[in-house]
Structures are given as C-alpha cells and as structure tokens.
Amino acid sequence: MENFSDSLEAMRRLIPTHVVFNGAENALTGDNAMTAKVGETVLFIHAQANRDSRPHLIGGHGDYVWETGGFDDDPATNIETWFVRGGSAAAAIYTFVQPGTYAYVTHNLIEAVLLGGLAHVIVSGEWDDKIMTQVSAPSPI
C-alpha cells in the first residue's frame, strides 16, 4: 500500500489512483451492475470534476448525446464516444435492442481497466436475429 507522502505526491501531480463511477470502485459492476430490458431507453449522466473524459457504451452508442449537458440544445445523434469537458457534464440516451452485458467505460481504457472507470448494464430479453445473427447465446462474463 502506498504511504501518505506517495499519495500526496500523486495528488500534486494530478495522477489519480482511481477513476470511478458512482463514487466507489466496482460500484456498477458484478452484483451492483445496472439492469435494463430490451426496448428500454436508458439515460446516462456523466459528470467530470476536473479532467476531460470520453465515455463509450461498448455494444451500443449514444442514440442522442448532449455533450454540454444542456437539454435545451439539439443533441448529436448516433455517437460512439462523446466528450465530457473537465468540470462539466454530458447526457446520453440509448435504447437497448439486444440482450447481453454492455460495458460503459471511460474510453481511456487504462482508466477503465486499471483504475475502475467501468460499469456494466445487464440487459435481459429475447435475442432478435433480424437485427443480427447470434453466434452463441449470451453468457456471464
């Protein structure tokens, strides 16, 4: 474990030890994963205190994205990865069309994998081969 002076030096250099969603490591994974059903529309709000971030929904996208967080503004549509300015917030909605486990990540994958910037959405429902042919049935990660 790091000692206090190492942690203080990392803070001075703006080197995070964690990048988390909902304020805690693994707050939205495993037993704490978000859930949805095929056909449901989910609103994602992504706020960033002091660093830029680029969230992405692996397996989905932002049907509508408000990068500056203002719902009075026209949204961008069908965005794979959107930009959240430090000190700002963005909103995105996506309607799930297939069941499975979707990963919501900060697109700096080092932050997602090593520092905790990862959330899961477990989507239930029937697979629709008209949208895409299923190679194998969804299974736990």
Protein Blocks (a to p, Z undefined) as FASTA:
>chain_A
ZZfklmmmmmmnopafbdceehiahklgcjlpccddehiacddddddfkbccddddehia
cfbacfkopakbccdehifbdcddehiacddddddfbgcddddddfblklmmmnopacdd
ddeddddfklpccfbdcddZZ
